């Protein structure tokens, strides 16, 4: 059993702390500790009312329609926009009475923390009344299958699945007690916009909507989300670029002696002799990476962009 309340809820980011420890100005640093697309979708076309008026139903409807087309959401499922996938993760445990939830590690730790805070017992194997599957998994990129879905409350977190849409399990969202999560900030590179989606049966979405509350998504986020999700050509071009850049990062890290241990086209996980030592060496060159409390060998890097490639190459 995992005591999620005692496990540190570590995340990527934290660049301010890195700067305070290793020095330099923020402009000197590149943050590779997250899996966010470094070349974001371009923001254009705001209307004054996006900022001054409460979001109306039509704005939500436009976003939800675009989401349905982009992710090919089944007609029997409903979709809910929220202020980031994390807001949904925090509320999903309330969908069922607290019991046991199976969450296999390593994975994104907010799921276990959210369930534990609402009285659930978090277990890594065996029978359970709920299950969480991060698909593809963070940080190792593991993919789950339809056969892994059981009869209880099942959360399929597809926050990084937009780089591999063919692997999506979104068609399962029409099943009772299945919730599929989508994150907007990672693939589109706009994490600060705070936009995420839950896809499930209408009854489940209605319950989540009550838990989230009204006007949960800002007017600017509604507009940008609808624009981006209606631009499949941008998505196709971005997938091709990310795949190429991920292979470039693999080659660069291999020359430096790091072995690939998994990941996706938005981040890579490497096996190194001493992850903390690698992180500190790169930090002295103003490059921030991700290590994990459960492994001395795992080092995770997001993708550089522009001059960041030369900065990383020189540091390695």
QUINORDA-V328192 format. One record per pair of residues at least 4 apart in sequence whose ideal C-beta (glycine too) atoms are under 7 Angstrom apart, sorted by the first residue. I is the first residue (numbers start at 0). GAP is how many residues later the second one is. D is the distance in whole Angstrom. If there is no record, write none. Layout:
[[I	GAP	D] [I	GAP	D]]
//
This chain:
[[0	120	7] [0	121	7] [0	122	5] [1	5	7] [1	103	7] [1	110	6] [1	120	5] [1	122	6] [2	4	6] [3	108	4] [3	109	5] [3	111	7] [3	112	4] [3	118	5] [4	111	5] [4	112	7] [6	102	6] [7	285	6] [8	100	5] [8	101	7] [8	104	5] [9	99	7] [9	283	6] [11	21	4] [11	22	4] [11	278	5] [12	18	7] [12	20	6] [12	21	6] [13	4	6] [14	4	6] [14	14	6] [14	16	5] [14	273	6] [15	4	6] [16	4	6] [17	4	6] [17	265	6] [17	270	5] [18	5	6] [18	7	6] [18	10	6] [21	261	5] [21	262	6] [23	4	4] [23	5	6] [23	262	5] [27	258	4] [28	257	4] [28	259	6] [29	256	7] [29	257	6] [29	274	6] [29	278	4] [29	281	6] [30	257	5] [31	255	6] [31	256	6] [31	257	5] [31	269	5] [31	270	4] [31	272	6] [32	255	5] [32	256	6] [32	257	4] [32	269	7] [33	268	5] [34	103	7] [34	125	6] [34	151	6] [34	231	4] [34	232	4] [34	267	5] [35	149	7] [35	150	6] [35	153	6] [35	155	5] [35	266	6] [36	149	7] [36	150	6] [36	151	7] [36	152	4] [36	201	7] [36	205	7] [36	229	6] [37	151	7] [37	264	7] [37	265	6] [37	266	7] [37	267	4] [38	150	6] [38	266	5] [39	148	6] [39	149	3] [39	150	5] [40	147	4] [40	148	6] [40	149	6] [40	187	5] [40	193	7] [42	181	6] [44	178	7] [44	182	7] [45	4	5] [45	174	6] [45	177	6] [47	4	6] [48	4	4] [48	170	7] [49	169	4] [49	170	5] [49	173	5] [50	168	6] [50	169	7] [52	166	7] [53	161	6] [54	4	5] [54	5	6] [54	160	6] [54	162	6] [54	163	7] [54	164	5] [54	167	6] [56	4	6] [57	4	6] [58	4	7] [58	160	7] [58	163	4] [59	4	6] [59	21	6] [59	162	6] [60	4	6] [61	4	6] [61	164	5] [62	4	6] [62	18	6] [62	159	5] [62	162	5] [62	163	5] [63	4	6] [63	15	5] [63	17	7] [64	4	7] [65	4	6] [65	160	5] [65	163	4] [65	164	5] [66	4	6] [66	6	7] [66	12	5] [66	130	6] [66	162	6] [67	5	5] [67	11	6] [69	159	4] [69	162	7] [70	99	5] [70	111	7] [71	98	7] [72	4	5] [72	6	6] [72	97	6] [72	100	7] [72	126	6] [73	97	6] [73	99	6] [73	100	4] [75	98	4] [76	96	4] [76	97	5] [76	122	5] [76	123	6] [76	124	6] [77	122	7] [77	123	7] [77	124	4] [77	127	4] [78	118	6] [78	120	5] [78	126	7] [79	117	7] [79	118	5] [79	125	5] [79	128	5] [79	129	6] [80	114	7] [80	116	6] [80	136	5] [81	5	5] [81	6	5] [81	114	5] [81	115	7] [81	116	7] [81	130	5] [81	134	5] [81	135	7] [82	4	5] [82	111	5] [82	133	5] [82	134	6] [83	101	7] [83	110	4] [83	111	6] [83	112	5] [84	4	6] [84	74	6] [84	96	5] [84	98	4] [84	111	3] [85	4	6] [85	24	6] [86	4	7] [86	109	7] [86	125	7] [87	4	6] [87	93	6] [87	108	6] [87	110	5] [87	120	7] [88	21	5] [88	22	6] [88	25	5] [89	24	5] [90	117	6] [90	120	4] [90	121	7] [91	22	7] [91	63	6] [91	87	6] [92	21	6] [92	22	5] [92	25	4] [92	27	6] [93	24	6] [93	117	6] [94	58	6] [94	109	7] [94	112	6] [95	33	7] [95	34	6] [95	57	5] [97	20	6] [97	21	4] [97	22	5] [98	21	7] [98	30	4] [99	20	7] [99	21	5] [99	23	5] [99	28	4] [99	29	6] [100	14	5] [100	19	5] [100	21	6] [100	27	6] [100	29	4] [100	30	7] [100	31	7] [101	21	6] [101	23	7] [101	26	4] [101	29	5] [102	4	6] [102	8	6] [102	9	5] [102	19	6] [102	21	7] [102	29	5] [103	20	6] [104	19	6] [104	189	7] [105	33	6] [105	34	6] [105	186	7] [105	188	6] [106	27	5] [106	30	6] [106	31	6] [107	26	5] [107	30	5] [107	49	7] [108	4	6] [109	4	6] [110	4	7] [110	21	4] [110	44	7] [111	4	6] [111	10	5] [112	4	6] [113	4	7] [114	5	4] [114	7	6] [115	4	6] [115	6	5] [122	5	6] [127	24	7] [128	23	5] [128	24	7] [129	22	5] [129	23	4] [130	19	6] [130	21	6] [130	23	5] [131	23	5] [131	25	7] [132	11	4] [132	15	6] [132	23	5] [133	4	6] [133	23	4] [134	8	6] [134	9	5] [134	21	5] [134	22	7] [134	23	6] [134	26	6] [134	34	6] [135	5	5] [135	6	6] [135	7	5] [135	24	5] [135	25	6] [135	28	7] [135	128	5] [136	4	6] [136	5	4] [137	22	6] [138	123	7] [138	124	7] [138	130	5] [138	153	7] [138	159	7] [138	161	5] [139	121	7] [139	122	4] [139	129	6] [140	121	4] [140	122	5] [140	123	5] [142	24	6] [143	4	5] [145	23	6] [145	26	6] [148	5	5] [148	23	6] [148	29	7] [149	4	6] [151	25	6] [152	24	5] [153	23	6] [153	24	5] [154	24	5] [154	26	7] [155	13	5] [155	16	7] [155	22	7] [155	24	5] [155	25	7] [156	24	5] [157	10	6] [157	22	6] [157	23	6] [157	24	6] [158	22	6] [158	24	4] [158	27	6] [159	26	6] [159	104	5] [159	106	6] [160	4	7] [160	6	6] [160	7	5] [161	25	4] [162	24	7] [162	76	6] [162	79	6] [162	101	6] [162	102	4] [162	103	6] [168	11	7] [169	10	5] [169	29	6] [171	6	5] [171	8	7] [172	5	6] [172	7	4] [172	26	4] [172	27	5] [173	27	7] [175	25	6] [177	22	6] [178	19	6] [178	21	5] [178	25	6] [179	19	4] [179	20	7] [180	15	7] [180	17	6] [181	14	6] [181	15	4] [181	17	7] [182	13	5] [183	4	6] [183	6	7] [183	9	7] [183	11	4] [183	12	6] [183	41	6] [184	5	5] [184	6	3] [184	8	6] [184	10	7] [185	5	7] [185	80	6] [186	79	7] [187	40	5] [189	34	7] [192	28	5] [192	31	6] [193	27	7] [194	22	6] [194	26	5] [194	30	5] [197	7	6] [197	10	5] [199	4	4] [199	5	5] [200	4	7] [201	4	6] [202	4	7] [203	4	6] [204	4	6] [205	4	7] [206	4	7] [207	4	6] [211	4	5] [216	4	5] [216	5	5] [217	4	7] [218	4	7] [219	4	6] [220	4	6] [221	4	6] [222	4	6] [223	4	6] [224	4	6] [225	4	6] [226	4	7] [230	4	7] [231	4	6] [232	4	6] [233	4	6] [234	4	6] [235	4	7] [236	4	6] [237	4	6] [238	4	6] [239	4	7] [240	4	6] [241	4	6] [241	23	4] [241	24	6] [241	61	7] [242	4	7] [242	22	5] [243	4	7] [244	4	6] [244	58	5] [245	4	7] [245	19	5] [245	22	6] [245	57	7] [246	4	7] [247	4	6] [248	4	6] [248	19	6] [248	52	7] [248	54	6] [249	4	6] [249	10	6] [249	18	6] [250	4	7] [251	4	7] [251	60	7] [251	61	6] [251	64	6] [252	5	4] [252	17	6] [253	4	7] [255	60	4] [257	12	4] [257	13	7] [257	14	5] [257	41	7] [258	11	6] [258	12	4] [259	8	6] [259	10	6] [260	8	5] [260	9	6] [260	10	4] [260	37	7] [261	7	4] [262	4	5] [262	5	4] [262	6	4] [265	36	7] [265	37	7] [266	33	6] [266	34	7] [266	35	5] [267	32	7] [267	33	6] [268	29	6] [268	31	5] [269	29	5] [269	31	7] [270	26	5] [270	27	7] [271	6	5] [271	25	6] [271	27	5] [273	4	6] [273	22	7] [274	4	6] [274	16	4] [274	20	7] [274	21	6] [274	22	6] [274	23	6] [274	24	5] [275	4	6] [275	15	6] [276	4	6] [277	4	6] [277	21	5] [278	4	6] [278	10	5] [278	12	5] [278	20	7] [279	4	7] [281	5	4] [281	7	6] [281	33	5] [282	4	7] [282	5	6] [284	26	7] [284	30	4] [286	24	7] [286	25	6] [286	28	5] [288	10	6] [288	11	7] [288	12	5] [289	10	4] [290	7	7] [290	8	6] [291	6	5] [303	4	3] [303	5	5] [303	8	5] [306	4	6] [307	4	6] [308	4	6] [309	4	6] [310	4	6] [311	4	6]]
//
